[in-house]
């Protein structure tokens, strides 16, 4: 806790971090049943890594609309087929440069239903809705893509179905396939593996194990809360106001229309000794890839007293920093600042993916997305982590995608907390208090779910009367 506290107390540097990225708010791509008449694509390919072996495979593409109607790129999927270097090998995708911008290009890996001598996996390239459309005759321009083994071992590409080491300039290449809305319109897949087959995830065995809790407890002292793996923080220290306490009694469980929700109250009367913060976290550090989701109620105003405090309301995962700039640190945050802070003058929602940091002197390696608007009220928060990226959603809408460089190397805990950055936003000594509420939390190990699939899973668990389940094995 002390290392995280030190870092968060100087988090104003976040907005100034040179390597931090940002992603514009975008909507989820829509889908249609099939490609329309007149639709057509051609895929051109080249590589800048033509050796039989390489540190990373570099398939570069241009996609051209050969049809007579405009094509929404969010409907387009390209597959590059390859032979895994070992049955247990995992891969990471990266975009080095793209004319349309790397932020609109996605890459995921799948396993072929019918492996061949030259292919048992594929890399599927897609586009977010922000990529727009291709008019007839137009192309995407250059997309300089790459993928590599997660352990950075050298890979063999000469035996890969879609690889052509002599292709050093763009030309049509039929050993990659392209689909529009699920219909193949270009290329030939390895025998028996038509690309209309649904993707098979390459996640490790045991995927899909679930943690779900709808927080149906009576108080912070309810024995079930502890036995279900939760800790309510009481130890001193940061983040936040020096001298503040973390008060377990301010974590309560309240009934709302027949549903119990967890309430975190943070209060102050303008001094460190009068300030109380709240935090609830899992005792176990066992969560890594997969889907994390929670329904959280943020507050713009205090429930009583004067407004203006620089408060932070959160849902996040984290592990410990073992040493300054340790590369196995990880943290993935939703952080809402209703009254600004860290250099921001007003309300802002951050999602941030952390690779590492140095608390003193301050140095941060992270990527963040942001939205400067009010998020008061209930919101569905989802973050997914696979072998190539971290993706954040708010209320079913894409909020930001962060790069493979920020993927976790070690398991994490799941946390909720509410705390004051400092007392500069509101200097009054009049007591005031803020609430953050949590309806449920969900983690599905090693499976990437869409927000719609999360909603379906929550509805199924609740219709079955499930209040709590934890199938996630200890790490």
C-alpha positions as CSV (number, residue, x, y, z in Angstrom):
1,X,0.0,0.0,0.0
2,X,2.8,2.5,0.8
3,X,4.3,2.3,-2.7
4,X,0.9,2.8,-4.3
5,X,0.2,5.6,-1.9
6,X,3.4,7.5,-2.8
7,X,2.7,7.2,-6.5
8,X,-1.0,8.2,-6.3
9,X,-0.2,11.2,-4.1
10,X,1.7,12.7,-7.0
11,X,-0.5,11.5,-9.8
12,X,-0.8,15.0,-11.2
13,X,2.1,14.0,-13.5
14,X,-0.2,11.6,-15.3
15,X,-1.4,14.2,-17.7
16,X,2.2,15.2,-18.5
17,X,3.6,11.7,-18.9
18,X,5.4,11.8,-22.2
19,X,4.6,8.3,-23.2
20,X,1.0,8.3,-22.1
21,X,-1.4,7.9,-25.0
22,X,-5.1,8.8,-25.3
23,X,-8.0,7.4,-27.2
24,X,-11.1,9.2,-28.4
25,X,-14.5,8.0,-27.2
26,X,-15.9,5.8,-29.9
27,X,-19.0,3.6,-30.3
28,X,-18.9,-0.1,-30.7
29,X,-19.0,-1.4,-34.3
30,X,-22.4,-2.5,-35.5
31,X,-22.8,-5.8,-37.3
32,X,-25.0,-7.0,-40.2
33,X,-26.0,-10.5,-41.2
34,X,-24.0,-10.7,-44.4
35,X,-22.1,-8.6,-47.0
36,X,-24.3,-6.7,-49.4
37,X,-24.4,-7.2,-53.1
38,X,-21.7,-5.2,-54.8
39,X,-19.3,-5.5,-51.8
40,X,-15.7,-6.6,-52.5
41,X,-12.2,-6.2,-51.1
42,X,-8.6,-6.9,-52.1
43,X,-5.8,-7.3,-49.7
44,X,-2.3,-6.3,-50.5
45,X,0.6,-7.6,-48.4
46,X,4.3,-7.1,-47.9
47,X,6.8,-7.8,-45.1
48,X,9.8,-5.9,-43.7
49,X,11.1,-9.0,-41.9
50,X,11.7,-11.5,-44.6
51,X,14.0,-14.0,-42.9
52,X,13.1,-17.6,-42.1
53,X,13.3,-16.7,-38.4
54,X,12.8,-13.3,-36.8
55,X,12.3,-11.6,-33.5
56,X,8.8,-10.7,-34.8
57,X,6.6,-11.3,-37.8
58,X,5.7,-8.1,-39.7
59,X,2.7,-8.5,-42.0
60,X,1.9,-5.1,-43.5
61,X,-1.4,-4.6,-45.3
62,X,-3.4,-2.3,-47.5
63,X,-7.1,-3.1,-48.0
64,X,-8.8,-1.8,-51.1
65,X,-12.5,-1.6,-51.8
66,X,-13.1,-3.3,-55.2
67,X,-16.9,-3.2,-54.9
68,X,-19.4,-0.7,-56.0
69,X,-20.7,0.5,-52.6
70,X,-18.9,2.0,-49.6
71,X,-17.8,-0.5,-46.9
72,X,-17.8,0.3,-43.2
73,X,-14.3,-0.8,-42.0
74,X,-15.9,-1.9,-38.6
75,X,-17.4,-4.7,-40.7
76,X,-14.1,-5.9,-42.1
77,X,-11.9,-8.7,-40.7
78,X,-8.5,-9.8,-42.2
79,X,-6.9,-13.1,-41.2
80,X,-3.2,-13.9,-41.4
81,X,-2.5,-17.7,-40.9
82,X,0.6,-19.1,-39.2
83,X,2.1,-22.1,-37.5
84,X,2.6,-21.7,-33.7
85,X,6.2,-22.1,-32.5
86,X,5.0,-24.5,-29.8
87,X,1.6,-25.7,-28.6
88,X,1.8,-23.5,-25.6
89,X,3.1,-20.4,-27.4
90,X,1.3,-17.2,-26.8
91,X,1.6,-14.1,-29.0
92,X,1.2,-10.3,-28.7
93,X,0.0,-8.0,-31.5
94,X,1.2,-4.4,-32.1
95,X,0.6,-1.7,-34.7
96,X,3.8,0.3,-35.5
97,X,2.1,2.8,-37.8
98,X,-1.1,3.1,-39.9
99,X,-2.3,5.8,-42.2
100,X,-5.7,5.7,-40.5
101,X,-4.0,5.6,-37.0
102,X,-3.1,2.6,-34.9
103,X,-5.9,3.5,-32.4
104,X,-8.5,2.2,-34.9
105,X,-6.8,-1.1,-35.8
106,X,-7.3,-4.1,-33.6
107,X,-5.6,-7.5,-33.5
108,X,-6.6,-10.8,-31.9
109,X,-5.4,-14.3,-32.1
110,X,-7.4,-17.5,-32.8
111,X,-6.9,-21.2,-33.2
112,X,-7.9,-23.1,-36.3
113,X,-10.4,-25.9,-36.0
114,X,-8.5,-28.0,-38.5
115,X,-4.7,-27.5,-38.2
116,X,-2.5,-28.0,-41.2
117,X,1.2,-28.4,-41.7
118,X,1.6,-24.6,-42.2
119,X,-1.2,-23.2,-40.0
120,X,-2.8,-23.8,-36.6
121,X,-3.3,-20.2,-35.5
122,X,-4.4,-16.9,-37.1
123,X,-4.1,-13.2,-36.4
124,X,-7.3,-11.4,-37.1
125,X,-7.1,-7.7,-37.9
126,X,-10.2,-5.6,-37.4
127,X,-11.2,-1.9,-37.1
128,X,-13.1,0.2,-34.7
129,X,-16.0,2.4,-35.8
130,X,-13.7,5.4,-35.7
131,X,-11.9,4.0,-38.8
132,X,-14.9,5.1,-40.9
133,X,-15.6,3.7,-44.4
134,X,-13.9,2.9,-47.7
135,X,-15.5,4.4,-50.8
136,X,-15.3,2.2,-54.0
137,X,-11.8,2.2,-55.3
138,X,-10.3,3.6,-52.0
139,X,-7.8,1.8,-49.8
140,X,-6.8,2.0,-46.1
141,X,-3.3,3.1,-46.9
142,X,-0.3,1.5,-45.2
143,X,-0.9,-0.6,-42.0
144,X,2.5,-1.6,-40.5
145,X,1.6,-4.5,-38.2
146,X,3.6,-7.0,-36.2
147,X,3.3,-9.8,-33.7
148,X,5.8,-11.7,-31.5
149,X,6.0,-14.4,-28.9
150,X,5.0,-13.2,-25.4
151,X,8.3,-14.4,-24.1
152,X,10.2,-12.7,-26.9
153,X,11.8,-15.9,-28.1
154,X,12.8,-15.8,-31.7
155,X,10.1,-17.3,-34.0
156,X,10.1,-19.3,-37.2
157,X,8.0,-17.9,-40.0
158,X,9.2,-19.7,-43.0
159,X,6.6,-22.5,-42.3
160,X,3.7,-20.0,-42.0
161,X,0.8,-20.3,-44.5
162,X,0.5,-16.6,-45.0
163,X,4.1,-15.6,-44.9
164,X,6.1,-14.6,-48.1
165,X,9.6,-13.5,-47.3
166,X,10.3,-12.3,-50.8
167,X,7.3,-9.9,-50.8
168,X,9.1,-6.6,-50.0
169,X,6.6,-4.4,-51.8
170,X,2.8,-4.4,-51.8
171,X,1.0,-6.8,-54.1
172,X,-2.3,-8.7,-53.9
173,X,-1.9,-11.7,-51.7
174,X,-4.6,-14.5,-51.6
175,X,-3.1,-16.3,-48.6
176,X,-4.8,-13.9,-46.3
177,X,-8.5,-13.7,-46.2
178,X,-10.9,-10.8,-45.8
179,X,-14.5,-10.8,-44.6
180,X,-17.3,-8.2,-44.7
181,X,-19.9,-8.8,-42.0
182,X,-18.9,-12.4,-41.7
183,X,-18.9,-13.2,-45.4
184,X,-15.5,-14.1,-47.0
185,X,-14.8,-11.8,-50.0
186,X,-11.1,-12.3,-50.5
187,X,-8.4,-15.0,-50.3
188,X,-8.2,-18.7,-49.5
189,X,-7.8,-20.1,-46.0
190,X,-5.8,-23.2,-45.1
191,X,-7.8,-26.3,-46.2
192,X,-10.9,-26.9,-44.0
193,X,-10.7,-23.6,-42.2
194,X,-13.1,-21.3,-43.9
195,X,-12.9,-17.9,-42.1
196,X,-16.7,-17.9,-41.5
197,X,-16.0,-20.3,-38.6
198,X,-16.2,-18.5,-35.3
199,X,-12.9,-17.7,-33.6
200,X,-11.6,-20.2,-31.1
201,X,-9.8,-18.3,-28.2
202,X,-6.1,-19.2,-27.6
203,X,-6.5,-18.6,-23.9
204,X,-4.9,-21.2,-21.5
205,X,-7.0,-24.2,-20.3
206,X,-9.4,-23.5,-17.5
207,X,-10.7,-20.3,-19.1
208,X,-14.1,-19.0,-18.1
209,X,-13.8,-19.5,-14.4
210,X,-15.9,-16.8,-12.7
211,X,-15.8,-14.5,-9.7
212,X,-19.2,-12.9,-9.1
213,X,-20.4,-11.0,-6.1
214,X,-23.5,-8.8,-5.8
215,X,-22.5,-7.6,-2.3
216,X,-25.5,-8.9,-0.4
217,X,-23.9,-8.4,3.0
218,X,-25.2,-6.8,6.2
219,X,-22.2,-4.8,7.3
220,X,-18.4,-4.6,7.0
221,X,-18.2,-7.1,9.9
222,X,-20.4,-9.6,8.2
223,X,-18.4,-12.9,8.4
224,X,-19.4,-13.8,4.9
225,X,-17.6,-10.7,3.5
226,X,-14.3,-11.9,4.8
227,X,-15.0,-15.6,4.0
228,X,-15.8,-14.6,0.4
229,X,-12.3,-13.1,0.1
230,X,-12.8,-9.4,0.7
231,X,-10.7,-7.1,3.0
232,X,-12.0,-3.8,4.2
233,X,-9.0,-1.5,4.7
234,X,-8.2,-0.1,8.1
235,X,-4.4,0.5,7.9
236,X,-3.1,4.0,7.7
237,X,-1.2,5.6,4.8
238,X,-1.8,6.8,1.3
239,X,-3.1,7.5,-1.1
240,X,-4.7,10.8,-0.3
241,X,-4.7,13.3,2.5
242,X,-1.8,13.0,5.0
243,X,-3.2,12.0,8.4
244,X,-6.5,10.6,7.1
245,X,-7.8,7.3,8.3
246,X,-9.2,4.4,6.3
247,X,-12.5,3.7,8.2
248,X,-14.0,0.2,7.7
249,X,-17.3,1.3,9.4
250,X,-17.9,3.7,6.5
251,X,-18.3,0.7,4.2
252,X,-22.0,-0.2,4.5
253,X,-24.5,-2.2,2.6
254,X,-27.8,-0.5,1.7
255,X,-31.1,-1.7,0.1
256,X,-32.1,0.0,-3.1
257,X,-35.4,-1.2,-4.6
258,X,-34.9,-4.7,-3.2
259,X,-31.3,-4.9,-4.2
260,X,-28.3,-4.6,-1.8
261,X,-25.5,-2.3,-2.9
262,X,-22.1,-1.6,-1.3
263,X,-21.7,2.0,-0.2
264,X,-18.2,3.6,0.3
265,X,-18.4,6.9,2.2
266,X,-15.5,9.4,2.3
267,X,-15.8,12.5,4.6
268,X,-13.8,15.5,5.8
269,X,-14.0,18.6,7.9
270,X,-11.1,20.2,6.2
271,X,-8.2,18.7,8.2
272,X,-6.2,15.5,7.8
273,X,-7.3,14.1,11.2
274,X,-11.0,14.7,10.3
275,X,-10.7,13.0,6.9
276,X,-11.8,9.4,6.4
277,X,-11.2,7.3,3.2
278,X,-12.7,3.9,2.3
279,X,-11.4,0.9,0.4
280,X,-12.5,-2.7,-0.3
281,X,-10.2,-5.2,-2.0
282,X,-9.7,-8.9,-2.6
283,X,-7.4,-10.6,-0.2
284,X,-6.1,-12.8,-3.1
285,X,-3.9,-11.6,-5.9
286,X,-5.0,-14.1,-8.5
287,X,-6.6,-12.2,-11.3
288,X,-4.9,-11.6,-14.7
289,X,-6.2,-11.9,-18.2
290,X,-10.0,-12.0,-18.9
291,X,-12.9,-9.7,-18.3
292,X,-13.5,-7.4,-15.4
293,X,-16.8,-5.7,-14.9
294,X,-18.7,-3.7,-12.3
295,X,-21.7,-1.4,-12.0
296,X,-20.6,1.7,-10.1
297,X,-22.5,4.8,-9.0
298,X,-20.3,7.9,-9.1
299,X,-21.3,11.2,-7.3
300,X,-20.7,14.7,-8.5
301,X,-21.8,16.3,-5.2
302,X,-21.6,15.5,-1.5
303,X,-24.6,13.9,0.2
304,X,-24.2,16.8,2.7
305,X,-21.9,19.8,3.3
306,X,-20.1,22.0,0.9
307,X,-18.9,20.7,-2.5
308,X,-15.5,21.1,-4.2
309,X,-13.3,18.4,-2.7
310,X,-10.8,16.8,-5.1
311,X,-12.2,13.3,-4.6
312,X,-11.3,10.1,-6.6
313,X,-13.9,7.3,-7.1
314,X,-12.5,4.1,-8.5
315,X,-12.7,0.5,-9.7
316,X,-9.3,-1.0,-10.5
317,X,-6.9,-4.0,-10.5
318,X,-3.3,-3.8,-9.2
319,X,-0.3,-5.7,-8.0
320,X,2.7,-4.5,-5.9
321,X,5.7,-2.6,-7.2
322,X,8.6,-4.8,-6.2
323,X,11.2,-2.1,-7.1
324,X,11.3,1.2,-8.9
325,X,10.6,0.7,-12.6
326,X,10.0,-3.0,-12.1
327,X,8.7,-4.4,-15.3
328,X,6.3,-6.9,-13.8
329,X,4.1,-4.2,-12.1
330,X,0.5,-3.9,-13.4
331,X,-2.5,-1.7,-12.7
332,X,-5.7,-1.0,-14.7
333,X,-7.9,1.9,-13.5
334,X,-11.3,3.5,-13.8
335,X,-10.9,6.8,-11.9
336,X,-13.5,9.5,-11.8
337,X,-12.7,12.9,-10.5
338,X,-16.0,14.8,-10.1
339,X,-14.3,18.1,-9.1
340,X,-11.0,17.7,-11.0
341,X,-7.5,17.3,-9.6
342,X,-4.1,16.3,-10.9
343,X,-4.1,19.6,-12.9
344,X,-7.7,19.1,-14.2
345,X,-10.2,22.0,-13.3
346,X,-13.4,20.0,-13.5
347,X,-14.9,16.5,-13.8
348,X,-12.9,13.9,-15.8
349,X,-13.0,10.1,-16.1
350,X,-9.6,8.4,-16.6
351,X,-8.9,4.8,-17.7
352,X,-5.2,4.0,-17.2
353,X,-3.0,1.0,-18.0
354,X,0.3,0.9,-16.1
355,X,3.5,-0.8,-17.0
356,X,5.6,0.6,-14.2
357,X,6.7,3.7,-12.4
358,X,9.4,5.2,-10.2
359,X,8.0,7.1,-7.2
360,X,11.1,9.3,-6.6
361,X,12.1,10.9,-8.8
362,X,8.7,10.5,-10.5
363,X,8.7,8.6,-13.8
364,X,5.6,6.9,-15.2
365,X,5.2,4.3,-17.9
366,X,1.5,4.2,-18.7
367,X,-1.2,4.8,-21.3
368,X,-4.5,6.5,-20.6
369,X,-7.8,7.5,-22.1
370,X,-10.0,10.3,-20.7
371,X,-13.4,12.0,-21.0
372,X,-14.1,15.5,-19.6
373,X,-17.8,15.3,-18.7
374,X,-20.0,14.4,-15.8
375,X,-20.4,10.7,-15.0
376,X,-22.7,11.2,-12.0
377,X,-25.0,8.2,-11.6
378,X,-24.8,4.5,-12.3
379,X,-22.4,3.2,-15.0
380,X,-21.4,-0.2,-16.3
381,X,-17.6,-0.4,-16.4
382,X,-15.8,-3.2,-18.3
383,X,-12.1,-3.8,-19.0
384,X,-10.9,-6.8,-20.9
385,X,-7.3,-8.0,-21.1
386,X,-6.1,-10.6,-23.7
387,X,-2.7,-11.4,-25.1
388,X,-2.6,-8.3,-27.3
389,X,-4.3,-5.3,-25.7
390,X,-6.4,-3.8,-22.9
391,X,-9.8,-2.5,-23.8
392,X,-12.1,-0.3,-21.7
393,X,-15.9,0.2,-22.0
394,X,-18.3,2.5,-20.3
395,X,-22.0,1.8,-20.6
396,X,-21.4,-0.5,-23.5
397,X,-19.4,2.0,-25.5
398,X,-15.8,1.7,-26.3
399,X,-13.8,4.1,-24.2
400,X,-10.1,3.3,-25.0
401,X,-7.8,0.5,-26.1
402,X,-4.2,0.3,-24.7
403,X,-1.2,-1.4,-26.2
404,X,0.4,-4.8,-25.6
405,X,3.3,-3.0,-23.8
406,X,1.0,-2.6,-20.8
407,X,-0.2,-6.2,-20.4
408,X,0.2,-7.7,-17.0
409,X,3.0,-10.1,-16.2
410,X,1.7,-11.1,-12.8
411,X,-1.8,-11.6,-11.2
412,X,-3.5,-8.7,-9.4
413,X,-6.2,-8.0,-6.8
414,X,-9.5,-6.3,-7.5
415,X,-10.2,-3.0,-5.7
416,X,-12.7,-0.2,-5.0
417,X,-11.7,2.9,-3.2
418,X,-12.8,6.5,-2.6
419,X,-10.3,9.1,-1.3
420,X,-9.3,12.8,-1.4
421,X,-6.2,13.8,-3.3
422,X,-5.7,16.8,-1.0
423,X,-7.7,19.5,0.8
424,X,-7.0,22.3,-1.6
425,X,-10.3,21.9,-3.6
426,X,-12.4,22.8,-0.6
427,X,-10.8,24.5,2.5
428,X,-13.9,24.8,4.6
429,X,-14.0,23.2,8.0
430,X,-17.7,22.4,7.6
431,X,-18.2,18.6,7.6
432,X,-19.1,17.0,4.2
433,X,-19.3,13.4,2.9
434,X,-19.4,11.7,-0.5
435,X,-20.8,8.3,-1.5
436,X,-19.6,5.8,-4.1
437,X,-21.8,2.8,-4.6
438,X,-21.1,-0.7,-6.1
439,X,-23.9,-3.0,-7.4
440,X,-21.7,-6.1,-8.4
441,X,-18.3,-7.2,-9.5
442,X,-17.5,-9.8,-12.1
443,X,-14.3,-11.4,-13.4
444,X,-14.2,-14.2,-16.0
445,X,-10.8,-15.7,-16.2
446,X,-9.1,-15.8,-19.6
447,X,-12.2,-14.9,-21.6
448,X,-12.9,-11.7,-23.4
449,X,-16.6,-10.8,-23.2
450,X,-18.3,-7.9,-24.9
451,X,-20.4,-5.6,-22.7
452,X,-23.5,-7.3,-24.1
453,X,-22.2,-10.7,-23.0
454,X,-21.3,-9.3,-19.6
455,X,-24.9,-8.1,-19.2
456,X,-26.2,-11.5,-20.3
457,X,-24.0,-13.3,-17.8
458,X,-25.0,-11.0,-14.9
459,X,-28.7,-11.5,-15.8
460,X,-28.2,-15.3,-15.9
461,X,-26.4,-15.4,-12.6
462,X,-29.1,-13.3,-10.9
463,X,-31.9,-15.2,-12.4
464,X,-30.4,-18.4,-11.0
465,X,-30.3,-16.7,-7.5
466,X,-26.5,-16.6,-7.4
467,X,-25.3,-14.1,-4.9
468,X,-21.6,-15.1,-4.9
469,X,-19.4,-17.5,-6.7
470,X,-15.6,-17.7,-6.9
471,X,-14.2,-20.4,-9.3
472,X,-10.9,-18.6,-10.0
473,X,-8.0,-20.7,-8.8
474,X,-5.3,-19.3,-6.6
475,X,-2.3,-18.1,-8.6
